[in-house]
Amino acid sequence: MTSLKGKSVLITGGAGFIGSHLIEKIIEEKPGGITAVDNFFLGEESNLDKAKSSFPEISVENIDASDYEKMKNAVKGVDVVFNLAMVPLPVSLVKPSWAFDINVDITRVICELGREGRFGTLVQYSSSEVYGTALHSKMSETHPLLPCTPYAASKAACDHLVHSYYKTFGLDMVIIRPFNNYGPRQNDKSYAGVIPITIKRIMSGETPVIFGDGTQTRDFLYVEDTARATIDAFKQQNTRGKTMNVASGREISINDLVKAICNELDWTKPPAHEKRRPGDVDRHLGDITLAKQLMNFKPTVALEEGIKRTVDWYREKYSV
Ligand SMILES: NC(=O)c1ccc[n+]([C@@H]2O[C@H](COP(=O)([O-])OP(=O)(O)OC[C@H]3O[C@@H](n4cnc5c(N)ncnc54)[C@H](O)[C@@H]3O)[C@@H](O)[C@H]2O)c1
């Protein structure tokens, strides 16, 4: 077992949703230094307000993580890189080629910097989207990778690239593969996911929208559980070279999810249904046996509680 105490860490996508929660959890580990790399494509400086209040020395680098020269400079003296930066799935539906290239380029650059010995360990973020629609449930890490969108294909390519650098060059790495995340600070503007967008619509008095018939299922994990698992994945050295699902192990349909949000916000009218999104997977349910075995992973926040916390946060944000 290793620790983050006194270590210098760099988080790409650090001003994003999961990145900012990860930084707050990293601070609890008493690191020596923290660098958040973000080009603010979707991230926001204010996402780091809470982290800065307890660790004012955070260095925020407004750079493109796919820029080798700038990243070479940013990783100087860094022990651990947590690679979260990417453009998300909805962007890949409108700008597929650009989204694919940028996502793969970020990981390519980081792999190269790792191969050159410019930092110690890479903790790479994958996504359950790489599996595509479940061929069987629950989905373990051995489920075939059948990405349905250019975003998912880019994430799968990144996973293969990182693993190839482990095999070929001995890069010290672990890949965590989160299923759907939710919680405070999730992007609720362009390209938003179902939970923040539904909350925002209801708060503005607009009918919530479900794409397709809503029977598609997802496995939602509260963001703080993901952040804790990410740190444990670094600390437990038996994880090296492995890819681990990080999920709740519980499945919910989008219809039931939207119903739960409506209940929390006392919204009684039925949601509207719009055309199914291209590439939308039918079923996702994560098998977390490996993460339990390797790092004693256990989700701690139930969906009902997590939705309540998330709604409360957006209520405060919009003073509703
Ligand atoms: N949110 C989820 O449900 C979920 C599920 C599975 C996996 N993931 C993975 O988790 C990671 C974080 O996702 P998130 O939900 O926090 O998304 P996010 O969009 O909130 O965070 C990503 C951050 O990366 C930044 N970014 C984008 N392009 C960049 C570039 N070229 N250089 C530097 N920064 C750049 C964005 O500005 C943003 O702050 C991603 O790797 C994603 O694939 C997320």
The ligand as an SDF file (V2000), in Angstrom:
LIG
                    3D

 44 48  0  0  0  0  0  0  0  0999 V2000
  -19.8460   11.7400  -15.4890 N   0  0  0  0  0  0  0  0  0  0  0  0
  -20.0160   10.4660  -15.7140 C   0  0  0  0  0  0  0  0  0  0  0  0
  -21.1300    9.9380  -15.5690 O   0  0  0  0  0  0  0  0  0  0  0  0
  -18.8580    9.5900  -16.1150 C   0  0  0  0  0  0  0  0  0  0  0  0
  -19.0600    8.2060  -16.2250 C   0  0  0  0  0  0  0  0  0  0  0  0
  -17.9850    7.3930  -16.6090 C   0  0  0  0  0  0  0  0  0  0  0  0
  -16.7440    7.9520  -16.8500 C   0  0  0  0  0  0  0  0  0  0  0  0
  -16.5860    9.2960  -16.7540 N   0  0  0  0  0  0  0  0  0  0  0  0
  -15.2500    9.8420  -17.0160 C   0  0  0  0  0  0  0  0  0  0  0  0
  -14.9030   10.6820  -15.9430 O   0  0  0  0  0  0  0  0  0  0  0  0
  -14.0320   11.7140  -16.3880 C   0  0  0  0  0  0  0  0  0  0  0  0
  -14.5230   13.0620  -15.9090 C   0  0  0  0  0  0  0  0  0  0  0  0
  -15.8170   13.3100  -16.4300 O   0  0  0  0  0  0  0  0  0  0  0  0
  -16.7830   14.4290  -15.8520 P   0  0  0  0  0  0  0  0  0  0  0  0
  -18.1280   13.8460  -15.7970 O   0  0  0  0  0  0  0  0  0  0  0  0
  -16.2060   15.0340  -14.6490 O   0  0  0  0  0  0  0  0  0  0  0  0
  -16.7990   15.4660  -17.0660 O   0  0  0  0  0  0  0  0  0  0  0  0
  -16.5430   17.0470  -17.0830 P   0  0  0  0  0  0  0  0  0  0  0  0
  -16.8490   17.4930  -18.4670 O   0  0  0  0  0  0  0  0  0  0  0  0
  -17.2360   17.6970  -15.9560 O   0  0  0  0  0  0  0  0  0  0  0  0
  -14.9780   17.1200  -16.8260 O   0  0  0  0  0  0  0  0  0  0  0  0
  -14.0320   17.0100  -17.8620 C   0  0  0  0  0  0  0  0  0  0  0  0
  -13.1200   18.2070  -17.7810 C   0  0  0  0  0  0  0  0  0  0  0  0
  -12.1280   18.1010  -18.7960 O   0  0  0  0  0  0  0  0  0  0  0  0
  -11.9030   19.4070  -19.3040 C   0  0  0  0  0  0  0  0  0  0  0  0
  -11.3350   19.2890  -20.6460 N   0  0  0  0  0  0  0  0  0  0  0  0
  -11.9510   18.9370  -21.8080 C   0  0  0  0  0  0  0  0  0  0  0  0
  -11.0730   18.9420  -22.8100 N   0  0  0  0  0  0  0  0  0  0  0  0
   -9.8700   19.2940  -22.2860 C   0  0  0  0  0  0  0  0  0  0  0  0
   -8.5750   19.4820  -22.8390 C   0  0  0  0  0  0  0  0  0  0  0  0
   -8.3240   19.2790  -24.1370 N   0  0  0  0  0  0  0  0  0  0  0  0
   -7.5800   19.8740  -22.0010 N   0  0  0  0  0  0  0  0  0  0  0  0
   -7.8140   20.0860  -20.6910 C   0  0  0  0  0  0  0  0  0  0  0  0
   -9.0200   19.9330  -20.1200 N   0  0  0  0  0  0  0  0  0  0  0  0
  -10.0320   19.5350  -20.9140 C   0  0  0  0  0  0  0  0  0  0  0  0
  -13.2720   20.0650  -19.2830 C   0  0  0  0  0  0  0  0  0  0  0  0
  -13.2040   21.4840  -19.3170 O   0  0  0  0  0  0  0  0  0  0  0  0
  -13.8450   19.5390  -17.9860 C   0  0  0  0  0  0  0  0  0  0  0  0
  -13.5670   20.3970  -16.9020 O   0  0  0  0  0  0  0  0  0  0  0  0
  -13.9690   11.5580  -17.9040 C   0  0  0  0  0  0  0  0  0  0  0  0
  -12.7760   10.8930  -18.2480 O   0  0  0  0  0  0  0  0  0  0  0  0
  -15.1690   10.7050  -18.2530 C   0  0  0  0  0  0  0  0  0  0  0  0
  -14.9740    9.9500  -19.4130 O   0  0  0  0  0  0  0  0  0  0  0  0
  -17.6080   10.1310  -16.3920 C   0  0  0  0  0  0  0  0  0  0  0  0
  1  2  1  0
  2  3  2  0
  2  4  1  0
  4  5  1  0
  4 44  2  0
  5  6  2  0
  6  7  1  0
  7  8  2  0
  8  9  1  0
  8 44  1  0
  9 10  1  0
  9 42  1  0
 10 11  1  0
 11 12  1  0
 11 40  1  0
 12 13  1  0
 13 14  1  0
 14 15  2  0
 14 16  1  0
 14 17  1  0
 17 18  1  0
 18 19  2  0
 18 20  1  0
 18 21  1  0
 21 22  1  0
 22 23  1  0
 23 24  1  0
 23 38  1  0
 24 25  1  0
 25 26  1  0
 25 36  1  0
 26 27  1  0
 26 35  1  0
 27 28  2  0
 28 29  1  0
 29 30  1  0
 29 35  2  0
 30 31  1  0
 30 32  2  0
 32 33  1  0
 33 34  2  0
 34 35  1  0
 36 37  1  0
 36 38  1  0
 38 39  1  0
 40 41  1  0
 40 42  1  0
 42 43  1  0
M  CHG  2   8   1  16  -1
M  END
$$$$
